[in-house]
């Protein structure tokens, strides 16, 4: 483990508090205040049909004001270990994507564990993807230029969604934007990790979250890759990816390994490692230059994937 990034030095004072059943429910009970998009971006709540025998799925949709022609879109999946969180958590960056890139950003509100274990989250996000495609005309979305992405557990769900969409072959996302994704439940069994400088997401939090999502199957032989994307052996044919993770992140090793396996499978993958950055550093210190640059790199990756062949 490296030392804290100079821009994130105050992170060493963040207590290593773990998330459990009670604390996660307390967090879930607190409504996240939405961010006013200001001028140039509109926001609306869109409801689409859910998975079979499941409730409808809602999305928080940001679009450039006055969008008339078909443009790319990003389906965004929030973090929170699959046990907490909401789309409003990422309003600030989603608004920025819409404004700066001229795209639609749809942040999905998926069902949370342990009340709704796997595969509820990935099925909800697939329903959201399908709903965007079905409403493409109304929303001015180019269905051939839809990216999927997310942070932490959302990044892991996005990676699983890429597998599910590939296998169902109905809608094909063109890009994966994965921020410090939670990919591998088997990390819960590791005892060799140096977690002294890990912040925000601890091994104990990780065990609780994966157990909530997978139940007794966690770290066992029968976990579906639609629940933990790292379980898929063959990654051939998936959309190109960008993966960003810090060296002080609990998910560093699994993210680096997944990026290697994508590349080895012939899937273009840019791996962006941030020295001295911990999990969720950009949420805790959004004004730090390292956090601003982290977002700019995401924006460049999205722009290259969604607009590269357009004048």
N, C-alpha and C positions, 0 to 999 in steps of 0.2 A: 504494500500500500504506500502511495506517495503522500506527501504533506498536503494540507489544504491549499487550494489555489489562492493566490494573494487577494483576489477580489471576493473570496468566500471565507476569509480567515475567521470572521465572526461565527461561522458555522460550528466551530469547535465548542462554542458555548451552548449549542442546542442540546438539551438532554436527550439521552437515548431511551425515550419512553416507547414502550411497545403497545400495539393495538390489540385489544381482545374483544370479547363479546360485549361487555358493558360499554367500553369506551367507543367502539364502533357505532353502537346504537345511539349513543349521545351525539356523536358527530352527525349521524344521519338525521337526527331530529332537528338539527339547526339548518334552517333554510339559507342557502347561499344567495347573497344579493346579486341580482343581474347587473351587468355593466351597460350603461347607455352607449350605444354605438356612435352617437354623435352624427355629424353631417357626413354624407357620402356613403353611408351604409344603412340598410334597413334590416330589421329583424322581425321574424314571425314564428309562431309555433305551428308546426305542421304535424298532423296525425295521419299515420298510414296503417293499413292492416298488419296485424302481428302474425307470428307463426301460427300454424294450425292449432286450434283449441287454446290459444293464448290471447291475452288482451292486446289491443292496438298499441302501436309504438309511436311515441312522439319525438319530434326533432326540433331543435332550436336552429333556425335557418337564417344565416346572414348572407346578404347579397349587396353588391354595389348598387347604389341608387340609379334607377333608370336603365338597368340591364334589359336589353331588348333582343340581342342576338345570342345564339347558343354559345355557352362558355363552359370551361371546365368546372369541376366540383370536387370538393374534399369531404368525405364522410369521416367525421371526427368522433373518437371514442374516448371518453374521459377515464382518468385513473381513479384509484381508491381501493386497490386490492381485490376488486370484485365485490367488496362488502360495504362500500360507502362511495360518496362522490356524486356529482351531478354535472350536466353539461355546462352550467353557469361557471363552474370552476375554471374553465378555459376561455371565457368570453373575451378577455383582453387580447389574447393571441389569435383567436378565431376572427375577431373583428379586423385585426391587422392583416391577416391573410386575405380576407375578402377585399379590403381597401387597397392593399399594395399589389395584389396579384390579379385583381379583377375576376375573382372566382366566387362561386357559391360555396359556403361552408355550412354543412348540416351536422350539428352535434346531437348524437342520439342519446335518448334517455332509456337505458336498458335495465332490466330487472336485476336486483342485487341478491347475492348470497348472504347468509345461509338460507334465507326464505326461498330463494330460487336458485338452486345449485345448477351446475353444468348439465345440459348445454344451453340454459336459458339465455345467458348473455350473448353468446355468439349467434344464436337463432334470432334474437331480437335485432342484432346488428345486420344480419342478413336480410331480415324483413325490411329494415330501414333502407338498405341498399336497393332492394327490389322496389320499394316505394318511391325512391328518388328516380329510378329508371322509368317507372310508370307515370310519374308526374313531370318527366323531363320537358315536355312541351310547355306546360304551364310555368315551369321554373326557369326556362331557358338554359337547360343543362345539356351539354353534349355528352351523350351516354358513352361515347367512345373515349372520353377523357375524364373518367372518375377515378380519383385516388382515394385510398383509405389510410387512416392513420390514427395514432393515439399515443398516450403517455402512460408508462407504468403498466398497470393491469390493462388499461385501454390499448396500449401497444401490443400486449400479449393477445388480447382479443382480436385486434386488427390482423395480427399475424395468423391467427386461427381462422379468421374470416377469409383471408386470402386463400387458405387451403380449401375451405368450404366452397367458396365461389369457383375456384379452379375445378373442383370435383363435380359440382353441379352443372357447370358449363352453361349457365343461363346469362349471367352478367360477369364481365371480365374487367375488374379494376386494372388500371394501367400502372399503378405505383403504390408502394407501401412506405409510409413515413412513420418510423417506429422510434419513439423517445424512451430511452431506458426501459425497454419492454420486459414484462414479467412473463417469461417463456417456458420455464422448466420447473415443474413441481419437485423434481428430484434434488433441487438445491436445498430443500428442507432437511435432507438427511446428511448434508455435508458437515464435517467437523473440522475441516482443514482451513476454513476461511478466517482471515484476519479481519475482524469486524470492529477493532478498537476505534477507528475513525468513521465508521458507517453512521450516517445520520438519517432521520426521518423514517426509514424502513429497516427494521431490525430482523434478525433471524427468527425471533419469537413472533413478530408480526407476520412474517412470511409463512410460518407454520400455521398460524391461526387462519390466515386468509386462504391458503391452499386447501386446508382441511374443510373450511366452510364451503368452498366451491366444489371440491371433489368428494367430500365425505371420507369414508373408510378406504377409498381407492387411492388416496394420495400416496405418491411415491411407490406405488405398486406396479405390477406388470400390465394392468389392463386400462391405463389411462388413455383416453382418446386424444389424438392430435388436435381435434376441434376444441378441446379444453386446454391443452398445453402443447403449443405448436412445436416445441422442441422434440416432441415424441415422434414426429414424422421422420422417417428415414430418408425418403426420396423427395427432394424439394424441387425437382425439375419442373419447369413450366410455370413457375410462379412469377408474378410481376416484379420488376426491378424494385430495389429497396434502398432506403437510407436508414441507418441505425446510429443513433447518438447516445453515448453513455459516458459517465465519469469514472475515473479510476477508483474513487471511494464509494462507488455504488455497489450494493449487495448483488445486483444483477450483472455486474461487469463481465464476469467470466462466461456466463451463459449467453450473453449478448454477443460477445466476441466470437464464441464458438458457433452461434447460429449464423453470424455474418460469414464466417469461413465456410460453413456448410452450404450456404446459399451460393457463394462464389464457386465452390467446388462442383455444384450442380448446374453451373452455367447460368445462374441468375445474377445479373449485374447488381452489385451491392456496395454502396459507399459506407464505410465504417468510420465514424467520427468520434474519437476518444478525447475527452476533456480532462487533462491532468488536474488532479486535486478537486474534482467536482463530486459532490455526493448526490444521492437520490433526490430528485425534485428541487435541485438548487435554484433553478430558474423561476420556480414558484415562490420560493422563500426570499430570494434576492433578485427580483425582476429588473431592477435598475442597474445592477452590476454590469460592467462592460462584458464580462464573460457570458452572462445570460443574454444580453442583447445580441452578441455575436452568435450565440447558439441558435437564437431565433432566425437571424439573417441566413445562417447556413441551411436551416430548414426551408426558408423561403426560396433560396437559390435552387435547392434540390427540387422543390415543387414546381418552380417556374421552368426548370429544365425539362422536367417530366411532362408537364401539361401544356407548355407553350412552345417547346423547342422547334416544332415543325410549322409554326404559324408566324406570319409576318406581323 
